[in-house]
Amino acid sequence: MSIDKITGFLASAKLFSGLSPPELERIGNRMELLDFRAGDTVIGEGCADRALYMIVTGSLQALLLKEIPGRREQRPSPVRLNRMQAGEWFGEYALMDGRAASCSVVTTEESRVLRIGGAAFDELMAMEGRMAGVVYRNLALHFVERLRAKDKELDLMLV
């Protein structure tokens, strides 16, 4: 995938909305392209992979697997938390707080993702104040949107 195609893809992602083409290119130059088969685990719950992933093609799901890393107990069954498609991203929790992955992310079909490691992301954000402001604002809006959706789900369950 050429840098022009990567930059074009990043331009269409809500996370990078508001960034200029040169800024998108600087991000794209730091990303690696990864291909996965259906059923591959991209991130395992409890894994210390501090990175941001952008889905280029395919679909993935965020799961709490039956086996709980580091514990003897098991969940009664796997729990699907979210299904994600092209244009969406994951890994942002670990990217922000540096903690281990809170769930597993598994492909449901052949998928292609872009990955930027935490150190490269931090370096870019530290060097590029305007870029950091835009990206962190978009992340904050994403978190607020997710919280509002969960609030609505909880409200519906209590009614």
N, C-alpha and C positions, 0 to 999 in steps of 0.2 A: 504494500500500500504506500503510495507516494506521500510526501509531506503535504502536497497540495490537497490530496484527498483527505488526509488526516485533519488538516486545518479546516477544510470544508465541513467535515463531520463535526468537529468541535464547535464550529460556528452555529450549528443547528441544536446544540445541547443547551438546555436551560441553565445548567451550572456555569457556563461560560458566556451567557448572554450579556452583552454590553462591552465585551473585549474587542479590541481592534484586530485586524488580520495579522499584523506583526506580533502582537501579544499571543494570539492563538498559535502562531508558528513557533514561538519560543516554548510554549507548553508542549506542542506536538513533537518538537525535537527531543524532548525529555521522555517521551512515552515509548513503551515497547508494545508490539502487536503480538498477541497470543491467540492460538487456535485451540479449541477444545472439542472433543467428541461428546455426543449425548451421554449423560450420566457421569461426566467428569466432575470432580470436586475442585472448584477454583480456590475456595478458602474453606478451611475446616474450623469449626467452632473451637475456640481456645487457642487457635494458631496466632502467633505473634507477627503476622504479616501486616505491617503498617504501610498501606498503599491505597491509592484510589483507582478504581476500575471503571471504565466506560464501556458499555455494551455497544458494539458496532453492528453485529448481526446475531441472530439467534434469540434464545430466551433462557432465562435462568430462574431458579427459585431459591429464596432464603428459607432455610429450614433449621429447626431444632431437632436433631436426630435422636433416635431412641437412646443411644449410648451417650452418656454425659461425660465429656473428657475429664479425667482425673477423679472420678467418683465411682463408687460401686453401684449406687442406685441407677435405675433406668427410668426413662419416661415410658408411660404406657404405650405410646406410639409416637412416630415422628409428627412434628407440628409445622405446617407450612405457614410461614409468616408473611411472605410476599412473593409475587411473581413479577419478574422484570423483563423488559423488552429492549430492543435497540433504542439508543438515545438516553437510556437511564444509566445510573451509576450506583456503585456500592463500595463499601470499605471506608466510608466517610467517618463512621464512629471511631474506628481505630486510628484513622488519620488525624482526627482532632484530639483524642484523649490519650493515644499511645498505648491503650490497653489491648489485650488479646481480642480476637474476633468474637462477637457475641452470638454468632450463629454460623452455620455452614451455608455456602452458596454453591449450588450444583446446577449444571447445565441440563436442560430438558430436551435439547436438540443440539446439533452442531452449532457452535458459537464462536465468535471472534470478539475479543475484547482488547482495549488499550489499557495499559497499566502505567502509572507513574508512582514510583516509590516515594515514601514519606520524606526522605532526605532531599531528593530532587524537588519535590513540591515545596518543602520549607525554604529551600534555597531560592527558588523562584519568587515566592511570596515575600521573602526578606529583601530581595533586590528590587522588586517591582511594587512600589507602594500603591499605585493606582490599580494595578492588576489584583493585588491582595484585597483591596477594598471591595472591588466588584465581586470577586470569587467568594469571599467570606460573607458578603451580603446575600449572594445567591444561595449559599449554604444555609444561612440563617433562615431565609424565606422557605427553603425546602424543609428544614426542621419544624418550623411553625406550621406549615401545611400538613405535615405528617402528624403533628400533635393535635391539630384541629380535627383531622379525620379520625384519630383514635378517640378523642373526646366525643365525637358524634356517635361512633360505634358503641362506646360505653353508655352514653345516654340512651340509645335505642335498646340496649340490653336491660337497662333499669326501668324502662317504662312498661 
